[in-house]
Amino acid sequence: MKYSTTLLSSAIALSLAFAAQAQDAVDQATDLDAVQVVGIRASLEKSLDTKRNNAGISEAITAEDIGKFPSTNVAEALSQIPGVTLDRRFGQGERVSIDGTDPSLNLSFLDGHPVA
């Protein structure tokens, strides 16, 4: 019994010593870098409005979206859309295929003018 009491009192004394040491630590304020949040909500709304106002099935990419892609031509920008693949010649996309259809059956417009 004496052994248990000594062990218990030693454990309590050690825990109080660590608690006192933790209280002595001084909190130092750290300066944080500024975080800049850039949204793409307007670009997404513009794309959605274009899709809603169209009579058929369409997909729209805005100029802001194209600027974020590492594309060198319209066909490569369109390849970012799910289901769109490219026929590549000499490393660059030339003809656009949608869901495996023949590229000659697809129309691509840039500002209302047919391209590719």
Chimera marker file (.cmm) of the C-alpha trace (Angstrom):
<marker_set name="trace">
<marker id="1" x="0.000" y="0.000" z="0.000" r="1" g="1" b="0" radius="0.5"/>
<marker id="2" x="2.855" y="2.344" z="0.838" r="1" g="1" b="0" radius="0.5"/>
<marker id="3" x="4.387" y="1.683" z="-2.597" r="1" g="1" b="0" radius="0.5"/>
<marker id="4" x="1.138" y="2.631" z="-4.377" r="1" g="1" b="0" radius="0.5"/>
<marker id="5" x="0.764" y="5.874" z="-2.423" r="1" g="1" b="0" radius="0.5"/>
<marker id="6" x="4.348" y="6.907" z="-3.193" r="1" g="1" b="0" radius="0.5"/>
<marker id="7" x="3.903" y="6.135" z="-6.878" r="1" g="1" b="0" radius="0.5"/>
<marker id="8" x="0.620" y="8.029" z="-7.005" r="1" g="1" b="0" radius="0.5"/>
<marker id="9" x="2.020" y="11.092" z="-5.236" r="1" g="1" b="0" radius="0.5"/>
<marker id="10" x="5.063" y="11.112" z="-7.568" r="1" g="1" b="0" radius="0.5"/>
<marker id="11" x="2.811" y="10.994" z="-10.627" r="1" g="1" b="0" radius="0.5"/>
<marker id="12" x="0.707" y="13.907" z="-9.336" r="1" g="1" b="0" radius="0.5"/>
<marker id="13" x="3.799" y="15.991" z="-8.540" r="1" g="1" b="0" radius="0.5"/>
<marker id="14" x="5.232" y="15.411" z="-12.026" r="1" g="1" b="0" radius="0.5"/>
<marker id="15" x="1.974" y="16.295" z="-13.753" r="1" g="1" b="0" radius="0.5"/>
<marker id="16" x="1.706" y="19.556" z="-11.786" r="1" g="1" b="0" radius="0.5"/>
<marker id="17" x="5.291" y="20.447" z="-12.700" r="1" g="1" b="0" radius="0.5"/>
<marker id="18" x="4.580" y="19.973" z="-16.409" r="1" g="1" b="0" radius="0.5"/>
<marker id="19" x="1.382" y="22.049" z="-16.127" r="1" g="1" b="0" radius="0.5"/>
<marker id="20" x="3.323" y="24.899" z="-14.505" r="1" g="1" b="0" radius="0.5"/>
<marker id="21" x="5.948" y="24.725" z="-17.251" r="1" g="1" b="0" radius="0.5"/>
<marker id="22" x="3.270" y="24.915" z="-19.948" r="1" g="1" b="0" radius="0.5"/>
<marker id="23" x="1.801" y="28.062" z="-18.376" r="1" g="1" b="0" radius="0.5"/>
<marker id="24" x="5.158" y="29.836" z="-18.456" r="1" g="1" b="0" radius="0.5"/>
<marker id="25" x="5.394" y="29.680" z="-22.252" r="1" g="1" b="0" radius="0.5"/>
<marker id="26" x="4.625" y="33.024" z="-23.923" r="1" g="1" b="0" radius="0.5"/>
<marker id="27" x="2.486" y="33.011" z="-27.034" r="1" g="1" b="0" radius="0.5"/>
<marker id="28" x="4.202" y="34.860" z="-29.840" r="1" g="1" b="0" radius="0.5"/>
<marker id="29" x="2.147" y="36.503" z="-32.547" r="1" g="1" b="0" radius="0.5"/>
<marker id="30" x="3.121" y="35.516" z="-36.064" r="1" g="1" b="0" radius="0.5"/>
<marker id="31" x="2.522" y="37.618" z="-39.138" r="1" g="1" b="0" radius="0.5"/>
<marker id="32" x="0.699" y="35.753" z="-41.886" r="1" g="1" b="0" radius="0.5"/>
<marker id="33" x="0.904" y="36.414" z="-45.592" r="1" g="1" b="0" radius="0.5"/>
<marker id="34" x="-2.140" y="37.850" z="-47.316" r="1" g="1" b="0" radius="0.5"/>
<marker id="35" x="-4.287" y="35.391" z="-49.238" r="1" g="1" b="0" radius="0.5"/>
<marker id="36" x="-5.860" y="36.569" z="-52.470" r="1" g="1" b="0" radius="0.5"/>
<marker id="37" x="-8.947" y="34.710" z="-53.664" r="1" g="1" b="0" radius="0.5"/>
<marker id="38" x="-9.802" y="34.992" z="-57.333" r="1" g="1" b="0" radius="0.5"/>
<marker id="39" x="-13.178" y="33.728" z="-58.479" r="1" g="1" b="0" radius="0.5"/>
<marker id="40" x="-14.426" y="32.491" z="-61.796" r="1" g="1" b="0" radius="0.5"/>
<marker id="41" x="-18.106" y="32.856" z="-60.995" r="1" g="1" b="0" radius="0.5"/>
<marker id="42" x="-18.754" y="35.411" z="-63.770" r="1" g="1" b="0" radius="0.5"/>
<marker id="43" x="-17.115" y="33.163" z="-66.358" r="1" g="1" b="0" radius="0.5"/>
<marker id="44" x="-19.169" y="30.170" z="-65.241" r="1" g="1" b="0" radius="0.5"/>
<marker id="45" x="-22.397" y="32.199" z="-65.267" r="1" g="1" b="0" radius="0.5"/>
<marker id="46" x="-21.652" y="33.434" z="-68.780" r="1" g="1" b="0" radius="0.5"/>
<marker id="47" x="-21.109" y="29.865" z="-69.999" r="1" g="1" b="0" radius="0.5"/>
<marker id="48" x="-24.309" y="28.687" z="-68.311" r="1" g="1" b="0" radius="0.5"/>
<marker id="49" x="-26.346" y="31.546" z="-69.803" r="1" g="1" b="0" radius="0.5"/>
<marker id="50" x="-25.062" y="30.675" z="-73.277" r="1" g="1" b="0" radius="0.5"/>
<marker id="51" x="-26.092" y="27.045" z="-72.791" r="1" g="1" b="0" radius="0.5"/>
<marker id="52" x="-29.525" y="27.946" z="-71.387" r="1" g="1" b="0" radius="0.5"/>
<marker id="53" x="-30.389" y="30.309" z="-74.238" r="1" g="1" b="0" radius="0.5"/>
<marker id="54" x="-29.455" y="27.806" z="-76.965" r="1" g="1" b="0" radius="0.5"/>
<marker id="55" x="-32.186" y="25.724" z="-78.618" r="1" g="1" b="0" radius="0.5"/>
<marker id="56" x="-30.016" y="22.583" z="-78.914" r="1" g="1" b="0" radius="0.5"/>
<marker id="57" x="-27.327" y="20.862" z="-76.906" r="1" g="1" b="0" radius="0.5"/>
<marker id="58" x="-24.264" y="23.056" z="-76.680" r="1" g="1" b="0" radius="0.5"/>
<marker id="59" x="-21.097" y="23.588" z="-74.688" r="1" g="1" b="0" radius="0.5"/>
<marker id="60" x="-19.543" y="27.022" z="-74.290" r="1" g="1" b="0" radius="0.5"/>
<marker id="61" x="-16.047" y="28.107" z="-73.309" r="1" g="1" b="0" radius="0.5"/>
<marker id="62" x="-15.474" y="31.763" z="-72.501" r="1" g="1" b="0" radius="0.5"/>
<marker id="63" x="-12.338" y="33.747" z="-73.301" r="1" g="1" b="0" radius="0.5"/>
<marker id="64" x="-11.336" y="33.656" z="-69.635" r="1" g="1" b="0" radius="0.5"/>
<marker id="65" x="-11.524" y="29.854" z="-69.662" r="1" g="1" b="0" radius="0.5"/>
<marker id="66" x="-9.419" y="29.640" z="-72.827" r="1" g="1" b="0" radius="0.5"/>
<marker id="67" x="-6.825" y="31.955" z="-71.275" r="1" g="1" b="0" radius="0.5"/>
<marker id="68" x="-6.351" y="29.490" z="-68.415" r="1" g="1" b="0" radius="0.5"/>
<marker id="69" x="-5.660" y="26.548" z="-70.740" r="1" g="1" b="0" radius="0.5"/>
<marker id="70" x="-2.253" y="25.987" z="-72.374" r="1" g="1" b="0" radius="0.5"/>
<marker id="71" x="-3.960" y="25.781" z="-75.783" r="1" g="1" b="0" radius="0.5"/>
<marker id="72" x="-2.436" y="27.002" z="-79.034" r="1" g="1" b="0" radius="0.5"/>
<marker id="73" x="-5.581" y="26.802" z="-81.182" r="1" g="1" b="0" radius="0.5"/>
<marker id="74" x="-9.361" y="26.467" z="-80.954" r="1" g="1" b="0" radius="0.5"/>
<marker id="75" x="-9.339" y="22.681" z="-81.339" r="1" g="1" b="0" radius="0.5"/>
<marker id="76" x="-7.039" y="22.237" z="-78.345" r="1" g="1" b="0" radius="0.5"/>
<marker id="77" x="-9.193" y="24.580" z="-76.255" r="1" g="1" b="0" radius="0.5"/>
<marker id="78" x="-12.265" y="22.496" z="-77.114" r="1" g="1" b="0" radius="0.5"/>
<marker id="79" x="-10.468" y="19.298" z="-76.090" r="1" g="1" b="0" radius="0.5"/>
<marker id="80" x="-10.802" y="20.412" z="-72.445" r="1" g="1" b="0" radius="0.5"/>
<marker id="81" x="-14.536" y="19.628" z="-72.638" r="1" g="1" b="0" radius="0.5"/>
<marker id="82" x="-15.466" y="16.071" z="-71.554" r="1" g="1" b="0" radius="0.5"/>
<marker id="83" x="-16.287" y="13.829" z="-74.527" r="1" g="1" b="0" radius="0.5"/>
<marker id="84" x="-14.322" y="15.923" z="-77.024" r="1" g="1" b="0" radius="0.5"/>
<marker id="85" x="-11.256" y="14.386" z="-78.689" r="1" g="1" b="0" radius="0.5"/>
<marker id="86" x="-8.804" y="15.674" z="-81.277" r="1" g="1" b="0" radius="0.5"/>
<marker id="87" x="-7.282" y="14.299" z="-84.434" r="1" g="1" b="0" radius="0.5"/>
<marker id="88" x="-3.653" y="15.332" z="-84.071" r="1" g="1" b="0" radius="0.5"/>
<marker id="89" x="-1.240" y="15.937" z="-86.898" r="1" g="1" b="0" radius="0.5"/>
<marker id="90" x="2.342" y="16.999" z="-86.207" r="1" g="1" b="0" radius="0.5"/>
<marker id="91" x="1.546" y="17.399" z="-82.500" r="1" g="1" b="0" radius="0.5"/>
<marker id="92" x="-1.316" y="19.887" z="-82.868" r="1" g="1" b="0" radius="0.5"/>
<marker id="93" x="-5.028" y="19.209" z="-82.829" r="1" g="1" b="0" radius="0.5"/>
<marker id="94" x="-6.676" y="19.786" z="-86.189" r="1" g="1" b="0" radius="0.5"/>
<marker id="95" x="-10.087" y="18.135" z="-86.213" r="1" g="1" b="0" radius="0.5"/>
<marker id="96" x="-12.541" y="17.877" z="-83.329" r="1" g="1" b="0" radius="0.5"/>
<marker id="97" x="-14.557" y="14.731" z="-82.660" r="1" g="1" b="0" radius="0.5"/>
<marker id="98" x="-17.438" y="14.636" z="-80.168" r="1" g="1" b="0" radius="0.5"/>
<marker id="99" x="-18.221" y="11.309" z="-78.463" r="1" g="1" b="0" radius="0.5"/>
<marker id="100" x="-16.523" y="9.352" z="-81.250" r="1" g="1" b="0" radius="0.5"/>
<marker id="101" x="-18.501" y="10.813" z="-84.157" r="1" g="1" b="0" radius="0.5"/>
<marker id="102" x="-16.861" y="11.728" z="-87.434" r="1" g="1" b="0" radius="0.5"/>
<marker id="103" x="-15.239" y="15.184" z="-87.223" r="1" g="1" b="0" radius="0.5"/>
<marker id="104" x="-16.983" y="16.276" z="-90.431" r="1" g="1" b="0" radius="0.5"/>
<marker id="105" x="-20.353" y="16.045" z="-88.620" r="1" g="1" b="0" radius="0.5"/>
<marker id="106" x="-19.435" y="18.700" z="-86.016" r="1" g="1" b="0" radius="0.5"/>
<marker id="107" x="-19.686" y="22.457" z="-86.307" r="1" g="1" b="0" radius="0.5"/>
<marker id="108" x="-17.439" y="24.765" z="-84.290" r="1" g="1" b="0" radius="0.5"/>
<marker id="109" x="-18.134" y="28.487" z="-84.166" r="1" g="1" b="0" radius="0.5"/>
<marker id="110" x="-15.935" y="31.338" z="-82.962" r="1" g="1" b="0" radius="0.5"/>
<marker id="111" x="-17.896" y="34.567" z="-82.462" r="1" g="1" b="0" radius="0.5"/>
<marker id="112" x="-20.630" y="33.202" z="-84.708" r="1" g="1" b="0" radius="0.5"/>
<marker id="113" x="-18.257" y="32.218" z="-87.526" r="1" g="1" b="0" radius="0.5"/>
<marker id="114" x="-17.516" y="28.558" z="-88.352" r="1" g="1" b="0" radius="0.5"/>
<marker id="115" x="-13.946" y="27.420" z="-87.603" r="1" g="1" b="0" radius="0.5"/>
<marker id="116" x="-11.971" y="24.164" z="-87.752" r="1" g="1" b="0" radius="0.5"/>
<link id1="1" id2="2" r="1" g="1" b="0" radius="0.2"/>
<link id1="2" id2="3" r="1" g="1" b="0" radius="0.2"/>
<link id1="3" id2="4" r="1" g="1" b="0" radius="0.2"/>
<link id1="4" id2="5" r="1" g="1" b="0" radius="0.2"/>
<link id1="5" id2="6" r="1" g="1" b="0" radius="0.2"/>
<link id1="6" id2="7" r="1" g="1" b="0" radius="0.2"/>
<link id1="7" id2="8" r="1" g="1" b="0" radius="0.2"/>
<link id1="8" id2="9" r="1" g="1" b="0" radius="0.2"/>
<link id1="9" id2="10" r="1" g="1" b="0" radius="0.2"/>
<link id1="10" id2="11" r="1" g="1" b="0" radius="0.2"/>
<link id1="11" id2="12" r="1" g="1" b="0" radius="0.2"/>
<link id1="12" id2="13" r="1" g="1" b="0" radius="0.2"/>
<link id1="13" id2="14" r="1" g="1" b="0" radius="0.2"/>
<link id1="14" id2="15" r="1" g="1" b="0" radius="0.2"/>
<link id1="15" id2="16" r="1" g="1" b="0" radius="0.2"/>
<link id1="16" id2="17" r="1" g="1" b="0" radius="0.2"/>
<link id1="17" id2="18" r="1" g="1" b="0" radius="0.2"/>
<link id1="18" id2="19" r="1" g="1" b="0" radius="0.2"/>
<link id1="19" id2="20" r="1" g="1" b="0" radius="0.2"/>
<link id1="20" id2="21" r="1" g="1" b="0" radius="0.2"/>
<link id1="21" id2="22" r="1" g="1" b="0" radius="0.2"/>
<link id1="22" id2="23" r="1" g="1" b="0" radius="0.2"/>
<link id1="23" id2="24" r="1" g="1" b="0" radius="0.2"/>
<link id1="24" id2="25" r="1" g="1" b="0" radius="0.2"/>
<link id1="25" id2="26" r="1" g="1" b="0" radius="0.2"/>
<link id1="26" id2="27" r="1" g="1" b="0" radius="0.2"/>
<link id1="27" id2="28" r="1" g="1" b="0" radius="0.2"/>
<link id1="28" id2="29" r="1" g="1" b="0" radius="0.2"/>
<link id1="29" id2="30" r="1" g="1" b="0" radius="0.2"/>
<link id1="30" id2="31" r="1" g="1" b="0" radius="0.2"/>
<link id1="31" id2="32" r="1" g="1" b="0" radius="0.2"/>
<link id1="32" id2="33" r="1" g="1" b="0" radius="0.2"/>
<link id1="33" id2="34" r="1" g="1" b="0" radius="0.2"/>
<link id1="34" id2="35" r="1" g="1" b="0" radius="0.2"/>
<link id1="35" id2="36" r="1" g="1" b="0" radius="0.2"/>
<link id1="36" id2="37" r="1" g="1" b="0" radius="0.2"/>
<link id1="37" id2="38" r="1" g="1" b="0" radius="0.2"/>
<link id1="38" id2="39" r="1" g="1" b="0" radius="0.2"/>
<link id1="39" id2="40" r="1" g="1" b="0" radius="0.2"/>
<link id1="40" id2="41" r="1" g="1" b="0" radius="0.2"/>
<link id1="41" id2="42" r="1" g="1" b="0" radius="0.2"/>
<link id1="42" id2="43" r="1" g="1" b="0" radius="0.2"/>
<link id1="43" id2="44" r="1" g="1" b="0" radius="0.2"/>
<link id1="44" id2="45" r="1" g="1" b="0" radius="0.2"/>
<link id1="45" id2="46" r="1" g="1" b="0" radius="0.2"/>
<link id1="46" id2="47" r="1" g="1" b="0" radius="0.2"/>
<link id1="47" id2="48" r="1" g="1" b="0" radius="0.2"/>
<link id1="48" id2="49" r="1" g="1" b="0" radius="0.2"/>
<link id1="49" id2="50" r="1" g="1" b="0" radius="0.2"/>
<link id1="50" id2="51" r="1" g="1" b="0" radius="0.2"/>
<link id1="51" id2="52" r="1" g="1" b="0" radius="0.2"/>
<link id1="52" id2="53" r="1" g="1" b="0" radius="0.2"/>
<link id1="53" id2="54" r="1" g="1" b="0" radius="0.2"/>
<link id1="54" id2="55" r="1" g="1" b="0" radius="0.2"/>
<link id1="55" id2="56" r="1" g="1" b="0" radius="0.2"/>
<link id1="56" id2="57" r="1" g="1" b="0" radius="0.2"/>
<link id1="57" id2="58" r="1" g="1" b="0" radius="0.2"/>
<link id1="58" id2="59" r="1" g="1" b="0" radius="0.2"/>
<link id1="59" id2="60" r="1" g="1" b="0" radius="0.2"/>
<link id1="60" id2="61" r="1" g="1" b="0" radius="0.2"/>
<link id1="61" id2="62" r="1" g="1" b="0" radius="0.2"/>
<link id1="62" id2="63" r="1" g="1" b="0" radius="0.2"/>
<link id1="63" id2="64" r="1" g="1" b="0" radius="0.2"/>
<link id1="64" id2="65" r="1" g="1" b="0" radius="0.2"/>
<link id1="65" id2="66" r="1" g="1" b="0" radius="0.2"/>
<link id1="66" id2="67" r="1" g="1" b="0" radius="0.2"/>
<link id1="67" id2="68" r="1" g="1" b="0" radius="0.2"/>
<link id1="68" id2="69" r="1" g="1" b="0" radius="0.2"/>
<link id1="69" id2="70" r="1" g="1" b="0" radius="0.2"/>
<link id1="70" id2="71" r="1" g="1" b="0" radius="0.2"/>
<link id1="71" id2="72" r="1" g="1" b="0" radius="0.2"/>
<link id1="72" id2="73" r="1" g="1" b="0" radius="0.2"/>
<link id1="73" id2="74" r="1" g="1" b="0" radius="0.2"/>
<link id1="74" id2="75" r="1" g="1" b="0" radius="0.2"/>
<link id1="75" id2="76" r="1" g="1" b="0" radius="0.2"/>
<link id1="76" id2="77" r="1" g="1" b="0" radius="0.2"/>
<link id1="77" id2="78" r="1" g="1" b="0" radius="0.2"/>
<link id1="78" id2="79" r="1" g="1" b="0" radius="0.2"/>
<link id1="79" id2="80" r="1" g="1" b="0" radius="0.2"/>
<link id1="80" id2="81" r="1" g="1" b="0" radius="0.2"/>
<link id1="81" id2="82" r="1" g="1" b="0" radius="0.2"/>
<link id1="82" id2="83" r="1" g="1" b="0" radius="0.2"/>
<link id1="83" id2="84" r="1" g="1" b="0" radius="0.2"/>
<link id1="84" id2="85" r="1" g="1" b="0" radius="0.2"/>
<link id1="85" id2="86" r="1" g="1" b="0" radius="0.2"/>
<link id1="86" id2="87" r="1" g="1" b="0" radius="0.2"/>
<link id1="87" id2="88" r="1" g="1" b="0" radius="0.2"/>
<link id1="88" id2="89" r="1" g="1" b="0" radius="0.2"/>
<link id1="89" id2="90" r="1" g="1" b="0" radius="0.2"/>
<link id1="90" id2="91" r="1" g="1" b="0" radius="0.2"/>
<link id1="91" id2="92" r="1" g="1" b="0" radius="0.2"/>
<link id1="92" id2="93" r="1" g="1" b="0" radius="0.2"/>
<link id1="93" id2="94" r="1" g="1" b="0" radius="0.2"/>
<link id1="94" id2="95" r="1" g="1" b="0" radius="0.2"/>
<link id1="95" id2="96" r="1" g="1" b="0" radius="0.2"/>
<link id1="96" id2="97" r="1" g="1" b="0" radius="0.2"/>
<link id1="97" id2="98" r="1" g="1" b="0" radius="0.2"/>
<link id1="98" id2="99" r="1" g="1" b="0" radius="0.2"/>
<link id1="99" id2="100" r="1" g="1" b="0" radius="0.2"/>
<link id1="100" id2="101" r="1" g="1" b="0" radius="0.2"/>
<link id1="101" id2="102" r="1" g="1" b="0" radius="0.2"/>
<link id1="102" id2="103" r="1" g="1" b="0" radius="0.2"/>
<link id1="103" id2="104" r="1" g="1" b="0" radius="0.2"/>
<link id1="104" id2="105" r="1" g="1" b="0" radius="0.2"/>
<link id1="105" id2="106" r="1" g="1" b="0" radius="0.2"/>
<link id1="106" id2="107" r="1" g="1" b="0" radius="0.2"/>
<link id1="107" id2="108" r="1" g="1" b="0" radius="0.2"/>
<link id1="108" id2="109" r="1" g="1" b="0" radius="0.2"/>
<link id1="109" id2="110" r="1" g="1" b="0" radius="0.2"/>
<link id1="110" id2="111" r="1" g="1" b="0" radius="0.2"/>
<link id1="111" id2="112" r="1" g="1" b="0" radius="0.2"/>
<link id1="112" id2="113" r="1" g="1" b="0" radius="0.2"/>
<link id1="113" id2="114" r="1" g="1" b="0" radius="0.2"/>
<link id1="114" id2="115" r="1" g="1" b="0" radius="0.2"/>
<link id1="115" id2="116" r="1" g="1" b="0" radius="0.2"/>
</marker_set>
